[in-house]
Amino acid sequence: MKIKNIYKFLFVALLALQLSGCDNNTDADPKFDQTPTERLNARMAELKAALLSSPEGWKAIYFTDNTILGGYTHFFKFAADGTVEMSSDFDEDTDTYKSEYQIQLGSTVSLVFTTKNRIHLLSESDNYPIDELEAKGYLGDFQFLYYGQENGQIIFKANRNGQEIRFVKATKEDRDNLPKNFDTEANVIGSDSRPLFRLLETNDGTTKHQFDFSFSPVTRYAAANSIETGYSVSFNFGVGYTPTGIEVNPAVEVGGQKLSTFVYNDADGSFTATGTNGVSATIKYSAKPLLLTDDYKLLLPPSGNNVYAYIYNLTKPEPANSPLFLSLLANAEAAAGTGLLIQRIQPWFNNADGTNYIEYRFAAVSNPTVVVARRYHYFTITGDAVNKTVTLTPGVWKATATAAAPAIATPTFLKALDDEFMNPQGLYFAKTPVSGYTAYTFTSTTTPFRMVAYSFQ
């Protein structure tokens, strides 16, 4: 067959196949029979019907940015008249408020909360939890781009940063139990009856790994870092509260499974997420630090004169300060006299004259930068190389830090606070991560007492 005839034959065959395909295609997507505007209008109607379809409304744990912040539970109950009833656990005001919403059409369909309500607390630039977020707020949004529905959930993405938000059908019990999220918050933070040290333990069904665990209630954010040599795995995730535990985002991946729902156990204060085939992750307490450091040696004589300090306007807000420390501090200030605060608690080690003491500085609340009084508690120090602790043995109290100064009676208003430093069972001393300066913690080996101290070295 000539080449020319071959081309003619192939052309006729292809034309016949195309005509046959057009004649027999009965599965064409009906959306392509609509104009773009018609499709968007249908999409708007679809979203409106979905929002109104849940009698008790919708629940969403909104993680505004899971690289730095945790999640905030919101309830939304939409009405056909364009109003929405909303409540949240952003703070302890869990009352329900009414505002307005719209389903708007732009490049895509979006749900917009058009008048102020609880959701807007996350988007106010002048309302921020930490200095790093100054002028940025909680990185939240009040315009949610509609991305469809899946397994009965409505899927959105925040217009501001593309963070996914999922609306799950709520029940009346869900809404009524919103205040219980703050019981969970207290359990995540911990109490004076629990140890100060925590860990995350994962189990992939055969092997367990442990991670040092820290949590900031201000940002609702947690970090867990491996303590094992050669195992450089870490987990950083936002925490959202529920009445029965916490939701974490991103999920903790163990043995190829993603674990995000942790259930609280009041018996031991743990939170456990359970997968299949023995896979689990548990946040739990430990009687001592997972990783003991040699930082305590900085306080012993060979290290020279080292000074650290609690500073009222610098270290007090640090989340590593324990509730017990803060309560003892408040009690001491109240007992010291009306209008006084403790400006500094400053341990001095290995002074030039061979002494050690804790200096307590007092100032007036009305003018906290001016010191009005000082008290010094002298001590001797010993180290424990096995347990990596130091013990401060109490000596005399003085009103001035000079060798000739006479001893004074123990200030009764400082005794309970000071006794924690002079714990005969010793203290852990370790560097702690903070922003903008170097800090260490003084932590009791027997009580949930921990103070963050600025390092002058």
C-alpha positions in Angstrom: 0.0 0.0 0.0 1.3 3.4 -0.9 2.2 5.8 1.8 -0.4 8.3 0.6 -3.2 5.7 0.9 -2.0 4.7 4.4 -2.4 8.4 5.6 -5.9 8.5 4.1 -6.9 5.3 5.8 -5.6 6.4 9.2 -7.4 9.8 8.9 -10.7 8.1 8.2 -10.3 5.6 11.0 -9.5 8.4 13.6 -12.5 10.5 12.4 -14.8 7.5 12.8 -13.5 6.9 16.4 -14.1 10.5 17.4 -17.6 10.6 15.9 -18.4 7.3 17.7 -17.1 8.7 21.0 -19.3 11.8 20.7 -22.4 9.8 19.8 -22.1 7.3 22.7 -20.9 9.6 25.6 -23.8 9.7 28.1 -21.6 10.4 31.2 -20.7 14.0 30.6 -20.4 16.1 33.8 -23.5 18.2 34.0 -21.5 21.0 35.6 -20.1 21.7 32.1 -23.6 22.4 31.0 -23.6 25.4 33.4 -21.8 28.7 33.1 -19.1 29.5 35.7 -21.6 31.9 37.4 -24.2 29.2 37.6 -21.7 26.7 39.1 -20.6 29.2 41.7 -24.3 30.0 42.6 -24.9 26.3 43.0 -21.9 26.1 45.2 -23.2 28.9 47.4 -26.6 27.2 47.7 -24.8 24.0 48.6 -22.8 25.6 51.4 -25.9 27.4 52.8 -27.8 24.2 52.8 -25.0 22.5 54.6 -24.6 25.2 57.3 -28.4 25.0 58.1 -28.5 21.2 58.1 -27.2 20.5 61.6 -29.9 21.2 64.2 -27.3 22.0 67.0 -24.9 23.7 64.6 -21.2 22.9 64.1 -18.1 22.5 66.1 -14.6 23.4 65.0 -11.2 23.3 66.7 -9.5 26.1 64.9 -5.7 25.8 64.8 -4.8 29.2 63.3 -1.2 28.2 62.8 0.0 24.8 64.0 3.7 25.8 63.9 3.3 28.2 66.8 -0.2 28.1 68.3 -2.7 25.7 69.5 -6.4 25.2 68.8 -9.5 27.1 69.9 -12.9 25.4 70.0 -15.8 27.3 68.4 -19.5 26.4 68.1 -21.5 27.9 65.3 -25.3 27.7 64.9 -26.4 29.2 61.7 -29.9 30.6 60.9 -31.5 31.3 57.5 -31.8 35.0 58.3 -28.0 35.5 58.1 -27.3 35.3 61.9 -25.1 32.9 63.7 -24.9 32.1 67.4 -21.3 31.5 68.5 -19.3 30.4 71.6 -15.7 29.5 72.1 -13.0 28.5 74.6 -10.7 31.4 73.6 -11.0 32.5 77.2 -13.3 31.6 80.1 -16.2 33.5 78.7 -18.1 30.6 77.1 -21.4 32.4 76.7 -23.1 32.4 73.3 -23.3 35.6 71.3 -25.2 36.4 68.1 -23.7 38.1 65.1 -24.1 38.1 61.3 -22.6 36.0 58.5 -22.7 35.9 54.7 -21.9 33.4 52.0 -19.9 35.5 49.6 -18.8 35.0 46.0 -15.4 36.0 44.9 -12.8 33.9 43.1 -14.4 31.1 45.1 -17.3 30.7 47.6 -16.5 31.7 51.2 -18.2 31.9 54.6 -17.6 35.3 56.1 -18.4 36.4 59.7 -19.3 40.0 58.9 -20.0 41.4 62.4 -17.8 40.9 65.4 -18.1 37.8 67.5 -15.8 35.3 69.2 -14.0 34.2 66.0 -12.7 37.8 65.6 -10.6 37.5 68.8 -8.2 35.4 66.9 -7.7 38.0 64.1 -7.2 41.2 66.1 -3.6 42.4 65.6 -3.4 44.2 68.9 -4.4 41.0 70.8 -1.4 38.7 70.9 -0.1 36.0 73.3 3.7 36.5 72.9 6.0 39.2 71.7 6.8 37.2 68.6 3.2 37.8 67.5 3.1 41.5 68.2 0.9 43.2 65.6 -0.1 39.8 64.3 -2.5 38.6 67.0 -3.4 34.9 67.1 -3.0 34.6 63.3 -6.7 33.8 62.9 -9.2 34.7 60.2 -13.0 35.3 59.8 -13.2 34.5 56.1 -13.2 30.7 55.4 -12.9 29.5 51.8 -15.3 26.6 51.0 -13.6 23.4 49.8 -16.5 21.0 49.9 -17.7 18.2 52.2 -16.3 14.9 53.4 -17.8 12.3 55.7 -20.4 14.7 56.9 -17.8 17.4 57.7 -17.6 20.8 56.0 -14.1 21.7 54.9 -12.8 25.2 54.8 -9.4 26.9 54.4 -8.6 30.2 56.1 -8.2 33.0 53.6 -5.3 34.4 55.6 -2.9 31.5 55.5 -4.7 28.5 54.0 -4.9 26.7 57.3 -7.6 23.9 57.1 -10.7 24.2 59.3 -13.2 21.3 59.6 -16.7 21.8 60.8 -18.1 18.7 62.5 -21.8 18.4 63.4 -22.3 19.4 67.1 -24.7 18.1 69.7 -26.4 19.9 72.5 -24.1 18.0 74.9 -21.1 19.2 73.0 -22.2 22.8 73.4 -23.2 22.4 77.1 -19.8 20.8 77.9 -17.7 23.7 76.5 -16.8 25.0 79.9 -15.2 21.6 80.7 -12.4 22.5 78.3 -11.0 24.6 81.1 -10.9 21.6 83.4 -8.8 20.0 80.7 -6.6 23.1 80.4 -5.8 22.8 84.2 -5.0 19.1 83.7 -2.6 19.9 80.8 -0.9 22.7 82.8 -0.7 20.4 85.9 -1.2 21.1 89.6 0.7 21.3 92.8 -0.3 17.6 93.4 1.5 16.4 90.3 5.3 16.1 89.6 6.8 18.9 87.5 8.5 16.7 85.0 6.7 15.3 81.9 7.5 13.1 79.0 5.9 11.9 75.8 6.3 8.2 75.3 5.6 6.5 72.0 5.1 2.8 71.3 5.1 1.6 67.7 4.0 -1.9 68.8 7.5 -3.2 69.4 9.7 -0.3 70.5 9.2 2.6 73.0 10.8 6.0 72.7 10.8 8.8 75.3 10.8 12.6 74.6 11.2 15.5 77.0 7.8 17.3 77.0 7.1 21.0 77.5 3.8 23.0 77.2 3.1 26.7 77.0 -0.5 27.5 78.2 -0.2 31.0 76.8 0.2 29.7 73.2 -1.3 26.3 73.7 1.7 24.8 72.1 3.9 21.8 73.0 7.3 20.5 72.1 8.7 17.0 72.6 12.3 16.3 71.9 14.0 12.9 72.0 16.5 12.2 74.8 18.1 9.2 73.2 21.5 9.5 71.6 21.3 8.9 67.9 17.6 9.3 67.7 17.0 12.8 66.6 13.2 12.8 66.4 11.0 15.6 67.8 7.3 16.6 67.8 6.0 20.1 67.9 2.2 20.5 67.9 -0.7 22.8 68.8 -3.0 21.6 71.5 -6.8 22.0 71.5 -8.9 21.3 74.6 -11.9 19.0 74.7 -14.0 17.9 77.7 -12.3 14.5 77.7 -8.8 15.3 76.7 -6.9 17.1 73.9 -6.6 17.2 70.1 -3.2 17.9 68.7 -2.2 19.3 65.3 -0.2 18.2 63.5 -0.8 14.7 64.6 1.9 12.6 66.3 3.0 10.0 63.8 4.0 6.6 65.4 4.5 3.4 63.4 3.0 5.0 60.3 -0.2 6.0 62.2 -1.3 9.5 62.9 -2.5 10.0 66.4 -4.3 13.2 67.3 -6.9 12.4 70.0 -5.5 12.1 73.5 -7.8 10.9 76.3 -7.2 12.1 79.9 -6.7 9.7 82.8 -7.3 11.4 86.1 -5.7 8.5 88.1 -2.2 9.4 86.9 -2.7 12.7 85.0 -1.8 11.1 81.7 -3.1 11.8 78.2 -3.1 8.8 75.8 -3.7 8.5 72.1 -4.3 4.9 71.0 -3.9 3.5 67.5 -4.0 -0.1 66.3 -1.6 -3.1 66.7 -0.2 -1.7 69.9 0.6 1.8 68.6 0.2 4.6 71.2 1.5 7.9 72.4 1.2 9.0 76.0 2.0 12.3 77.7 2.7 11.4 81.4 4.5 12.6 84.5 8.0 11.6 85.7 9.4 11.9 89.2 12.6 13.4 87.9 14.0 14.9 84.7 14.4 12.5 81.8 17.8 14.0 81.1 20.1 14.9 84.0 22.7 17.5 83.0 25.9 18.7 84.6 24.6 22.3 84.8 24.6 22.0 88.6 28.4 22.2 88.5 28.0 25.9 87.5 27.0 26.6 91.1 29.9 24.9 92.8 33.1 26.6 93.8 35.3 25.8 90.8 33.0 27.8 88.6 33.6 31.1 90.2 31.2 33.8 91.1 27.9 33.1 89.3 24.7 35.0 89.8 21.1 34.3 88.7 17.8 36.1 89.4 14.1 35.9 89.3 13.2 39.4 87.9 9.6 40.6 88.4 9.2 42.1 84.9 11.3 39.6 82.9 11.2 36.0 84.2 7.8 36.0 86.0 5.8 35.4 82.8 7.8 32.3 81.8 5.6 29.2 81.6 8.3 27.1 83.3 7.6 28.9 86.6 5.5 26.4 88.6 2.1 27.3 90.1 3.6 26.5 93.6 6.4 29.0 93.1 4.0 31.7 91.9 1.6 31.1 94.8 4.4 31.2 97.4 5.7 34.4 95.8 2.3 36.0 96.0 1.9 34.9 99.6 5.3 36.4 100.5 4.5 39.7 98.8 1.1 39.9 100.6 2.7 39.3 103.9 5.6 41.7 103.4 3.4 44.7 103.6 0.8 46.6 101.7 1.9 47.9 98.3 5.2 45.9 98.2 6.4 43.4 95.7 9.5 41.2 95.5 11.5 42.8 92.7 14.2 40.1 92.6 15.1 36.8 94.1 18.8 36.6 93.3 21.0 33.7 94.4 24.7 34.5 94.5 27.3 31.7 94.4 31.0 31.7 95.2 31.4 35.3 96.1 34.9 36.8 96.5 34.7 36.3 100.3 33.7 32.7 99.9 30.1 33.1 100.8 26.8 32.3 99.0 23.5 33.9 99.7 20.0 34.5 98.2 19.2 38.2 98.0 15.5 39.2 98.2 14.9 42.7 96.9 11.7 44.6 97.7 10.1 47.6 95.9 6.9 49.5 96.0 4.2 48.4 93.5 3.8 52.1 92.6 7.5 52.4 91.7 8.9 48.9 91.2 12.2 50.0 89.8 13.4 51.5 93.1 14.6 49.1 95.8 13.3 49.9 99.2 14.7 46.9 101.2 16.9 43.8 100.9 17.2 40.6 102.9 20.0 38.1 102.5 19.9 34.4 103.4 23.4 32.9 103.6 24.0 29.2 102.8 26.6 26.6 102.1 26.4 24.4 99.1 27.2 20.8 98.3 26.8 18.9 95.0 25.6 15.3 94.3 27.4 13.9 91.3 25.2 10.9 91.1 21.8 12.6 91.2 23.3 15.8 89.6 21.7 18.1 92.3 22.8 20.7 94.7 21.8 21.2 98.3 21.7 24.6 99.9 22.3 24.4 103.7 20.8 27.4 105.5 22.8 29.8 107.5 22.2 33.3 108.9 19.9 36.1 107.6 21.2 39.6 107.3 19.9 43.0 106.2 23.1 43.9 104.4 25.6 41.7 102.6 28.7 42.5 104.6 30.8 40.4 106.9 30.4 42.8 109.8 26.6 43.0 109.4 24.8 41.3 112.3 22.5 38.4 111.9 18.7 39.1 112.0 15.7 37.0 112.7 14.3 34.9 109.9 11.7 37.1 108.1 8.6 35.0 108.7 6.9 36.2 105.5 9.8 34.7 103.4 10.1 31.4 105.2 7.8 29.2 103.1 9.3 30.5 99.9 12.8 30.3 101.1 12.3 26.8 102.5 11.9 25.5 98.9 15.4 26.7 98.1 16.8 25.2 101.3 15.2 21.8 100.6 17.5 19.2 102.4 16.8 16.7 99.5 18.3 19.1 97.1 17.5 21.0 93.8 17.9 20.4 90.2 19.6 23.2 88.2 19.3 23.2 84.4 19.3 25.5 81.5 15.8 26.2 80.1 14.8 27.6 76.7 13.5 31.2 76.8 13.4 34.0 74.2 15.8 36.9 74.4 18.1 35.9 77.2 19.8 32.9 78.9 17.9 31.3 81.8 18.1 28.4 84.2 15.6 26.8 86.5 15.9 25.9 90.2 13.6 22.9 90.7 12.9 21.0 93.9 13.6 17.3 93.9 10.6 16.6 96.2 7.9 19.3 95.5 6.4 20.9 92.4 8.5 24.0 92.9 10.3 25.5 90.0 11.7 29.1 89.5 13.0 30.5 86.2 16.1 32.7 86.7 18.0 35.0 84.4 21.7 34.3 84.0 24.1 37.2 84.4 26.9 35.1 83.0 
